[in-house]
Amino acid sequence: MNESLSKALKIKEKLLDELSKVEQFIRLHNELFGEGDDVAEPNHGRQSEDESDSPKRRRGRPSEIADAAWKVIKELNRPVQRGELVERIEAMGIDVSSDDKPRYIGTILWREKDRFENIEGRGYWAVSLGDPPSPEDSSPDIFR
């Protein structure tokens, strides 16, 4: 990878991390003080929901996306690939705002190492659920 691209990616990572911290601060401030209900969420250059032809979804914050991923994994009781997590989280009405949604989900879950682990070749698993089922236990009945 060329040095300029590497530097740009590092800067992007730092900015996304900083943005996540600012969004968390705003969320906590609103929870503590009950303010900000009328404050618009920034769209960071993305098309606003009103301009979109897609059904209304709320923009998912990283913590909300991580919580939704945990629910999906618990419900399915098996490790889940990033692409399937995107589909199921968006089906819950949470918008995953990214050009590369599976990668964004992976980044969020990677940052939550205390909650999630990536099982090589199988997908993400919620650490609090104990050991993941073996691949044979988590396959559909039709394949047993």
VEXROSE-432075 format. One record per residue: residue in three letters; x, y, z of N, C-alpha, C in turn. Coordinates in Angstrom, 2 decimals. Example, Ala and Ser with C-alpha at 12.3 -4.5 7.8 and 13.67 -1.06 7.14 Angstrom:
2
+---------+---------+---------+---------+---------+---------+---------+---------+---------+---------+
| residuo |     npx |     npy |     npz |    capx |    capy |    capz |     cpx |     cpy |     cpz |
+---------+---------+---------+---------+---------+---------+---------+---------+---------+---------+
|     ALA |   13.19 |   -5.69 |    7.80 |   12.30 |   -4.50 |    7.80 |   13.20 |   -3.30 |    7.80 |
|     SER |   12.85 |   -2.25 |    7.08 |   13.67 |   -1.06 |    7.14 |   12.90 |    0.03 |    7.87 |
+---------+---------+---------+---------+---------+---------+---------+---------+---------+---------+
END
This chain:
144
+---------+---------+---------+---------+---------+---------+---------+---------+---------+---------+
| residuo |     npx |     npy |     npz |    capx |    capy |    capz |     cpx |     cpy |     cpz |
+---------+---------+---------+---------+---------+---------+---------+---------+---------+---------+
|     MET |    0.87 |   -1.17 |    0.00 |    0.00 |    0.00 |    0.00 |    0.91 |    1.22 |    0.00 |
|     ASN |    0.56 |    2.21 |   -0.80 |    1.42 |    3.39 |   -0.87 |    1.28 |    4.22 |    0.40 |
|     GLU |    2.34 |    4.97 |    0.71 |    2.42 |    5.70 |    1.98 |    1.31 |    6.74 |    2.14 |
|     SER |    0.96 |    7.42 |    1.06 |   -0.10 |    8.44 |    1.12 |   -1.44 |    7.81 |    1.49 |
|     LEU |   -1.75 |    6.70 |    0.85 |   -3.01 |    6.01 |    1.14 |   -3.02 |    5.50 |    2.58 |
|     SER |   -1.91 |    4.96 |    3.01 |   -1.81 |    4.47 |    4.38 |   -2.05 |    5.58 |    5.39 |
|     LYS |   -1.44 |    6.75 |    5.15 |   -1.65 |    7.90 |    6.04 |   -3.11 |    8.35 |    6.02 |
|     ALA |   -3.70 |    8.39 |    4.83 |   -5.09 |    8.82 |    4.70 |   -6.02 |    7.87 |    5.46 |
|     LEU |   -5.77 |    6.58 |    5.37 |   -6.60 |    5.60 |    6.08 |   -6.45 |    5.73 |    7.60 |
|     LYS |   -5.23 |    6.03 |    8.05 |   -5.02 |    6.23 |    9.49 |   -5.76 |    7.48 |    9.97 |
|     ILE |   -5.71 |    8.54 |    9.18 |   -6.42 |    9.77 |    9.53 |   -7.92 |    9.51 |    9.56 |
|     LYS |   -8.42 |    8.78 |    8.55 |   -9.84 |    8.46 |    8.50 |  -10.25 |    7.67 |    9.74 |
|     GLU |   -9.45 |    6.69 |   10.13 |   -9.74 |    5.88 |   11.31 |   -9.82 |    6.75 |   12.56 |
|     LYS |   -8.87 |    7.68 |   12.70 |   -8.87 |    8.58 |   13.87 |  -10.10 |    9.47 |   13.86 |
|     LEU |  -10.46 |    9.98 |   12.69 |  -11.63 |   10.85 |   12.59 |  -12.92 |   10.10 |   12.91 |
|     LEU |  -13.04 |    8.88 |   12.40 |  -14.22 |    8.07 |   12.71 |  -14.31 |    7.76 |   14.20 |
|     ASP |  -13.16 |    7.50 |   14.81 |  -13.13 |    7.25 |   16.24 |  -13.55 |    8.50 |   17.00 |
|     GLU |  -13.03 |    9.65 |   16.58 |  -13.39 |   10.91 |   17.23 |  -14.88 |   11.20 |   17.05 |
|     LEU |  -15.40 |   10.97 |   15.84 |  -16.82 |   11.18 |   15.58 |  -17.67 |   10.28 |   16.47 |
|     SER |  -17.25 |    9.05 |   16.63 |  -17.98 |    8.12 |   17.50 |  -18.01 |    8.64 |   18.93 |
|     LYS |  -16.89 |    9.20 |   19.40 |  -16.84 |    9.75 |   20.76 |  -17.75 |   10.96 |   20.90 |
|     VAL |  -17.77 |   11.82 |   19.88 |  -18.63 |   13.00 |   19.92 |  -20.10 |   12.58 |   19.92 |
|     GLU |  -20.45 |   11.61 |   19.07 |  -21.83 |   11.12 |   19.04 |  -22.23 |   10.50 |   20.37 |
|     GLN |  -21.30 |    9.78 |   21.00 |  -21.58 |    9.19 |   22.30 |  -21.79 |   10.28 |   23.34 |
|     PHE |  -20.95 |   11.33 |   23.30 |  -21.11 |   12.45 |   24.23 |  -22.49 |   13.08 |   24.06 |
|     ILE |  -22.88 |   13.34 |   22.82 |  -24.18 |   13.97 |   22.56 |  -25.31 |   13.09 |   23.08 |
|     ARG |  -25.22 |   11.78 |   22.81 |  -26.25 |   10.86 |   23.27 |  -26.33 |   10.85 |   24.79 |
|     LEU |  -25.17 |   10.77 |   25.46 |  -25.16 |   10.76 |   26.92 |  -25.67 |   12.08 |   27.49 |
|     HIS |  -25.28 |   13.18 |   26.87 |  -25.74 |   14.50 |   27.31 |  -27.26 |   14.56 |   27.23 |
|     ASN |  -27.80 |   14.11 |   26.11 |  -29.26 |   14.13 |   25.92 |  -29.96 |   13.21 |   26.93 |
|     GLU |  -29.36 |   12.06 |   27.21 |  -29.94 |   11.15 |   28.20 |  -29.93 |   11.76 |   29.60 |
|     LEU |  -28.82 |   12.41 |   29.94 |  -28.68 |   12.98 |   31.28 |  -29.53 |   14.22 |   31.50 |
|     PHE |  -29.58 |   15.08 |   30.49 |  -30.23 |   16.37 |   30.65 |  -31.55 |   16.50 |   29.90 |
|     GLY |  -31.91 |   15.47 |   29.15 |  -33.19 |   15.48 |   28.45 |  -33.31 |   16.57 |   27.41 |
|     GLU |  -32.19 |   17.00 |   26.88 |  -32.19 |   18.06 |   25.88 |  -31.86 |   17.48 |   24.52 |
|     GLY |  -32.05 |   18.30 |   23.51 |  -31.57 |   17.94 |   22.19 |  -32.54 |   17.15 |   21.35 |
|     ASP |  -33.78 |   16.96 |   21.83 |  -34.73 |   16.21 |   21.02 |  -35.02 |   16.91 |   19.70 |
|     ASP |  -34.89 |   18.25 |   19.71 |  -35.16 |   19.00 |   18.49 |  -33.90 |   19.31 |   17.70 |
|     VAL |  -32.74 |   18.80 |   18.16 |  -31.49 |   19.04 |   17.45 |  -31.35 |   18.00 |   16.35 |
|     ALA |  -31.12 |   18.46 |   15.14 |  -31.01 |   17.54 |   14.00 |  -29.68 |   16.81 |   14.05 |
|     GLU |  -29.70 |   15.55 |   13.67 |  -28.47 |   14.77 |   13.55 |  -27.73 |   15.23 |   12.31 |
|     PRO |  -26.41 |   15.39 |   12.39 |  -25.67 |   15.77 |   11.19 |  -25.67 |   14.61 |   10.21 |
|     ASN |  -25.70 |   14.93 |    8.91 |  -25.71 |   13.83 |    7.93 |  -24.36 |   13.63 |    7.28 |
|     HIS |  -23.36 |   14.43 |    7.65 |  -21.99 |   14.25 |    7.18 |  -21.92 |   14.09 |    5.66 |
|     GLY |  -22.68 |   14.90 |    4.94 |  -22.62 |   14.90 |    3.49 |  -23.44 |   13.83 |    2.82 |
|     ARG |  -24.15 |   13.02 |    3.59 |  -24.97 |   11.98 |    2.98 |  -26.34 |   12.54 |    2.65 |
|     GLN |  -27.02 |   11.88 |    1.74 |  -28.37 |   12.28 |    1.35 |  -29.28 |   12.18 |    2.55 |
|     SER |  -30.09 |   13.20 |    2.78 |  -30.98 |   13.16 |    3.93 |  -32.09 |   12.14 |    3.71 |
|     GLU |  -32.68 |   11.68 |    4.81 |  -33.73 |   10.67 |    4.71 |  -34.93 |   11.20 |    3.93 |
|     ASP |  -35.20 |   12.52 |    4.03 |  -36.34 |   13.08 |    3.32 |  -36.15 |   13.04 |    1.81 |
|     GLU |  -34.89 |   13.09 |    1.36 |  -34.60 |   13.08 |   -0.07 |  -34.55 |   11.67 |   -0.63 |
|     SER |  -34.55 |   10.70 |    0.21 |  -34.38 |    9.32 |   -0.20 |  -35.71 |    8.68 |   -0.57 |
|     ASP |  -35.66 |    7.71 |   -1.50 |  -36.85 |    6.97 |   -1.87 |  -37.05 |    5.75 |   -0.97 |
|     SER |  -36.05 |    5.43 |   -0.15 |  -36.14 |    4.25 |    0.70 |  -37.04 |    4.52 |    1.90 |
|     PRO |  -37.54 |    3.45 |    2.52 |  -38.38 |    3.64 |    3.70 |  -37.59 |    4.31 |    4.82 |
|     LYS |  -38.32 |    4.99 |    5.71 |  -37.68 |    5.72 |    6.81 |  -36.96 |    4.74 |    7.74 |
|     ARG |  -35.73 |    5.07 |    8.05 |  -34.94 |    4.32 |    9.02 |  -34.22 |    5.33 |    9.89 |
|     ARG |  -33.96 |    4.96 |   11.11 |  -33.17 |    5.85 |   11.95 |  -31.70 |    5.51 |   11.74 |
|     ARG |  -30.87 |    6.53 |   11.73 |  -29.45 |    6.34 |   11.52 |  -28.85 |    5.67 |   12.75 |
|     GLY |  -28.26 |    4.53 |   12.54 |  -27.72 |    3.76 |   13.66 |  -26.39 |    4.30 |   14.16 |
|     ARG |  -26.31 |    4.50 |   15.44 |  -25.04 |    4.86 |   16.08 |  -24.26 |    3.58 |   16.30 |
|     PRO |  -22.94 |    3.67 |   16.39 |  -22.15 |    2.44 |   16.61 |  -22.61 |    1.61 |   17.80 |
|     SER |  -22.95 |    2.25 |   18.91 |  -23.40 |    1.48 |   20.08 |  -24.73 |    0.78 |   19.80 |
|     GLU |  -25.60 |    1.45 |   19.06 |  -26.90 |    0.86 |   18.71 |  -26.71 |   -0.31 |   17.75 |
|     ILE |  -25.79 |   -0.15 |   16.80 |  -25.50 |   -1.21 |   15.84 |  -24.90 |   -2.42 |   16.56 |
|     ALA |  -23.99 |   -2.17 |   17.50 |  -23.39 |   -3.27 |   18.27 |  -24.46 |   -4.00 |   19.08 |
|     ASP |  -25.36 |   -3.25 |   19.71 |  -26.44 |   -3.88 |   20.48 |  -27.34 |   -4.73 |   19.58 |
|     ALA |  -27.64 |   -4.21 |   18.39 |  -28.48 |   -4.96 |   17.44 |  -27.76 |   -6.22 |   16.97 |
|     ALA |  -26.45 |   -6.12 |   16.72 |  -25.68 |   -7.29 |   16.30 |  -25.72 |   -8.36 |   17.39 |
|     TRP |  -25.61 |   -7.94 |   18.65 |  -25.66 |   -8.89 |   19.77 |  -27.01 |   -9.62 |   19.76 |
|     LYS |  -28.09 |   -8.88 |   19.55 |  -29.43 |   -9.49 |   19.53 |  -29.55 |  -10.50 |   18.39 |
|     VAL |  -29.03 |  -10.15 |   17.22 |  -29.09 |  -11.05 |   16.06 |  -28.33 |  -12.34 |   16.37 |
|     ILE |  -27.12 |  -12.20 |   16.89 |  -26.30 |  -13.37 |   17.19 |  -26.98 |  -14.25 |   18.24 |
|     LYS |  -27.54 |  -13.64 |   19.27 |  -28.22 |  -14.39 |   20.32 |  -29.43 |  -15.13 |   19.75 |
|     GLU |  -30.20 |  -14.44 |   18.91 |  -31.39 |  -15.05 |   18.31 |  -31.03 |  -16.24 |   17.43 |
|     LEU |  -29.98 |  -16.11 |   16.63 |  -29.59 |  -17.19 |   15.72 |  -28.78 |  -18.27 |   16.43 |
|     ASN |  -28.17 |  -17.92 |   17.56 |  -27.34 |  -18.83 |   18.34 |  -26.24 |  -19.49 |   17.50 |
|     ARG |  -25.58 |  -18.66 |   16.71 |  -24.45 |  -19.11 |   15.91 |  -23.64 |  -17.89 |   15.49 |
|     PRO |  -22.37 |  -18.07 |   15.14 |  -21.61 |  -16.95 |   14.60 |  -22.26 |  -16.45 |   13.31 |
|     VAL |  -22.22 |  -15.14 |   13.10 |  -22.90 |  -14.54 |   11.95 |  -21.91 |  -13.69 |   11.15 |
|     GLN |  -21.92 |  -13.90 |    9.83 |  -21.06 |  -13.13 |    8.93 |  -21.52 |  -11.68 |    8.86 |
|     ARG |  -20.60 |  -10.79 |    8.51 |  -20.89 |   -9.35 |    8.47 |  -22.04 |   -9.02 |    7.52 |
|     GLY |  -22.06 |   -9.62 |    6.35 |  -23.12 |   -9.32 |    5.38 |  -24.50 |   -9.66 |    5.91 |
|     GLU |  -24.61 |  -10.81 |    6.57 |  -25.90 |  -11.20 |    7.15 |  -26.27 |  -10.27 |    8.30 |
|     LEU |  -25.28 |   -9.84 |    9.08 |  -25.56 |   -8.88 |   10.15 |  -26.13 |   -7.59 |    9.57 |
|     VAL |  -25.55 |   -7.11 |    8.47 |  -26.06 |   -5.89 |    7.83 |  -27.52 |   -6.07 |    7.46 |
|     GLU |  -27.84 |   -7.16 |    6.78 |  -29.22 |   -7.41 |    6.34 |  -30.19 |   -7.44 |    7.52 |
|     ARG |  -29.83 |   -8.16 |    8.56 |  -30.73 |   -8.32 |    9.70 |  -30.85 |   -7.04 |   10.52 |
|     ILE |  -29.75 |   -6.30 |   10.67 |  -29.80 |   -5.04 |   11.41 |  -30.66 |   -4.03 |   10.66 |
|     GLU |  -30.48 |   -3.95 |    9.34 |  -31.30 |   -3.02 |    8.56 |  -32.77 |   -3.46 |    8.55 |
|     ALA |  -33.02 |   -4.76 |    8.63 |  -34.41 |   -5.24 |    8.71 |  -35.06 |   -4.82 |   10.03 |
|     MET |  -34.24 |   -4.51 |   11.03 |  -34.74 |   -4.01 |   12.32 |  -35.05 |   -2.51 |   12.25 |
|     GLY |  -34.81 |   -1.90 |   11.08 |  -35.09 |   -0.48 |   10.92 |  -33.93 |    0.42 |   11.29 |
|     ILE |  -32.75 |   -0.14 |   11.45 |  -31.56 |    0.64 |   11.79 |  -30.72 |    0.80 |   10.54 |
|     ASP |  -30.43 |    2.05 |   10.17 |  -29.64 |    2.33 |    8.98 |  -28.16 |    2.18 |    9.28 |
|     VAL |  -27.47 |    1.40 |    8.47 |  -26.02 |    1.27 |    8.56 |  -25.45 |    2.20 |    7.50 |
|     SER |  -25.06 |    3.40 |    7.93 |  -24.64 |    4.45 |    7.01 |  -23.18 |    4.30 |    6.64 |
|     SER |  -22.93 |    3.65 |    5.51 |  -21.56 |    3.47 |    5.03 |  -21.60 |    3.02 |    3.58 |
|     ASP |  -20.54 |    3.34 |    2.86 |  -20.42 |    2.84 |    1.49 |  -20.07 |    1.35 |    1.49 |
|     ASP |  -19.40 |    0.90 |    2.54 |  -19.03 |   -0.51 |    2.69 |  -19.60 |   -1.00 |    4.02 |
|     LYS |  -20.87 |   -1.36 |    4.00 |  -21.60 |   -1.69 |    5.23 |  -21.01 |   -2.88 |    5.98 |
|     PRO |  -20.67 |   -3.99 |    5.31 |  -20.08 |   -5.11 |    6.06 |  -18.77 |   -4.72 |    6.76 |
|     ARG |  -17.96 |   -3.94 |    6.08 |  -16.69 |   -3.51 |    6.68 |  -16.96 |   -2.61 |    7.89 |
|     TYR |  -17.94 |   -1.72 |    7.78 |  -18.29 |   -0.82 |    8.88 |  -18.76 |   -1.63 |   10.09 |
|     ILE |  -19.61 |   -2.63 |    9.86 |  -20.07 |   -3.50 |   10.94 |  -18.85 |   -4.19 |   11.58 |
|     GLY |  -17.96 |   -4.70 |   10.74 |  -16.75 |   -5.36 |   11.26 |  -15.91 |   -4.43 |   12.12 |
|     THR |  -15.79 |   -3.18 |   11.70 |  -15.02 |   -2.20 |   12.47 |  -15.67 |   -1.94 |   13.82 |
|     ILE |  -16.98 |   -1.77 |   13.82 |  -17.70 |   -1.53 |   15.08 |  -17.51 |   -2.70 |   16.04 |
|     LEU |  -17.67 |   -3.92 |   15.54 |  -17.56 |   -5.09 |   16.41 |  -16.12 |   -5.33 |   16.84 |
|     TRP |  -15.16 |   -5.01 |   15.97 |  -13.74 |   -5.13 |   16.31 |  -13.40 |   -4.18 |   17.46 |
|     ARG |  -13.98 |   -3.00 |   17.44 |  -13.74 |   -2.03 |   18.52 |  -14.40 |   -2.45 |   19.83 |
|     GLU |  -15.34 |   -3.36 |   19.75 |  -16.04 |   -3.88 |   20.94 |  -15.52 |   -5.28 |   21.26 |
|     LYS |  -14.19 |   -5.40 |   21.33 |  -13.55 |   -6.70 |   21.54 |  -14.00 |   -7.40 |   22.81 |
|     ASP |  -14.42 |   -6.62 |   23.80 |  -14.89 |   -7.23 |   25.04 |  -16.25 |   -7.89 |   24.87 |
|     ARG |  -16.97 |   -7.54 |   23.81 |  -18.32 |   -8.09 |   23.58 |  -18.37 |   -9.11 |   22.45 |
|     PHE |  -17.47 |   -8.96 |   21.46 |  -17.55 |   -9.80 |   20.25 |  -16.19 |  -10.39 |   19.90 |
|     GLU |  -16.23 |  -11.56 |   19.30 |  -15.03 |  -12.15 |   18.73 |  -15.35 |  -12.65 |   17.33 |
|     ASN |  -14.35 |  -12.60 |   16.47 |  -14.52 |  -13.07 |   15.10 |  -13.99 |  -14.50 |   15.04 |
|     ILE |  -14.87 |  -15.43 |   14.74 |  -14.49 |  -16.84 |   14.61 |  -14.11 |  -17.05 |   13.15 |
|     GLU |  -12.85 |  -17.36 |   12.92 |  -12.30 |  -17.50 |   11.57 |  -13.21 |  -18.35 |   10.67 |
|     GLY |  -13.63 |  -17.77 |    9.56 |  -14.43 |  -18.48 |    8.57 |  -15.90 |  -18.67 |    8.93 |
|     ARG |  -16.30 |  -18.24 |   10.12 |  -17.68 |  -18.45 |   10.55 |  -18.44 |  -17.16 |   10.81 |
|     GLY |  -17.75 |  -16.14 |   11.32 |  -18.42 |  -14.87 |   11.58 |  -18.22 |  -14.41 |   13.01 |
|     TYR |  -19.02 |  -13.42 |   13.40 |  -18.91 |  -12.82 |   14.73 |  -19.78 |  -13.55 |   15.74 |
|     TRP |  -19.25 |  -13.65 |   16.95 |  -19.92 |  -14.32 |   18.05 |  -19.92 |  -13.39 |   19.26 |
|     ALA |  -20.98 |  -13.43 |   20.06 |  -21.08 |  -12.62 |   21.28 |  -20.39 |  -13.37 |   22.42 |
|     VAL |  -19.33 |  -12.78 |   22.96 |  -18.53 |  -13.40 |   24.00 |  -19.37 |  -13.77 |   25.22 |
|     SER |  -20.33 |  -12.92 |   25.59 |  -21.13 |  -13.16 |   26.79 |  -22.02 |  -14.40 |   26.68 |
|     LEU |  -22.16 |  -14.95 |   25.48 |  -22.99 |  -16.14 |   25.30 |  -22.21 |  -17.43 |   25.52 |
|     GLY |  -20.95 |  -17.31 |   25.94 |  -20.12 |  -18.49 |   26.17 |  -19.47 |  -18.96 |   24.88 |
|     ASP |  -19.10 |  -20.22 |   24.87 |  -18.47 |  -20.78 |   23.67 |  -19.51 |  -20.92 |   22.56 |
|     PRO |  -19.11 |  -20.62 |   21.32 |  -20.07 |  -20.77 |   20.21 |  -20.35 |  -22.24 |   19.95 |
|     PRO |  -21.53 |  -22.53 |   19.41 |  -21.82 |  -23.92 |   19.06 |  -20.87 |  -24.38 |   17.95 |
|     SER |  -20.64 |  -25.67 |   17.89 |  -19.78 |  -26.19 |   16.82 |  -20.48 |  -25.96 |   15.49 |
|     PRO |  -19.73 |  -25.94 |   14.39 |  -20.36 |  -25.69 |   13.08 |  -21.49 |  -26.67 |   12.78 |
|     GLU |  -21.36 |  -27.91 |   13.21 |  -22.41 |  -28.90 |   12.95 |  -23.68 |  -28.56 |   13.72 |
|     ASP |  -23.54 |  -28.05 |   14.95 |  -24.70 |  -27.71 |   15.77 |  -25.45 |  -26.50 |   15.26 |
|     SER |  -24.76 |  -25.62 |   14.53 |  -25.41 |  -24.38 |   14.10 |  -25.87 |  -24.42 |   12.65 |
|     SER |  -25.70 |  -25.56 |   11.97 |  -26.17 |  -25.65 |   10.59 |  -27.66 |  -26.01 |   10.58 |
|     PRO |  -28.38 |  -25.61 |    9.53 |  -29.81 |  -25.95 |    9.45 |  -30.02 |  -27.46 |    9.46 |
|     ASP |  -31.19 |  -27.90 |    9.94 |  -31.52 |  -29.32 |   10.04 |  -31.36 |  -30.06 |    8.71 |
|     ILE |  -31.61 |  -29.38 |    7.62 |  -31.56 |  -30.02 |    6.30 |  -30.18 |  -30.58 |    5.99 |
|     PHE |  -29.13 |  -30.01 |    6.62 |  -27.76 |  -30.46 |    6.34 |  -27.26 |  -31.49 |    7.35 |
|     ARG |  -28.06 |  -31.87 |    8.31 |  -27.60 |  -32.83 |    9.33 |  -27.84 |  -34.25 |    8.90 |
+---------+---------+---------+---------+---------+---------+---------+---------+---------+---------+
END
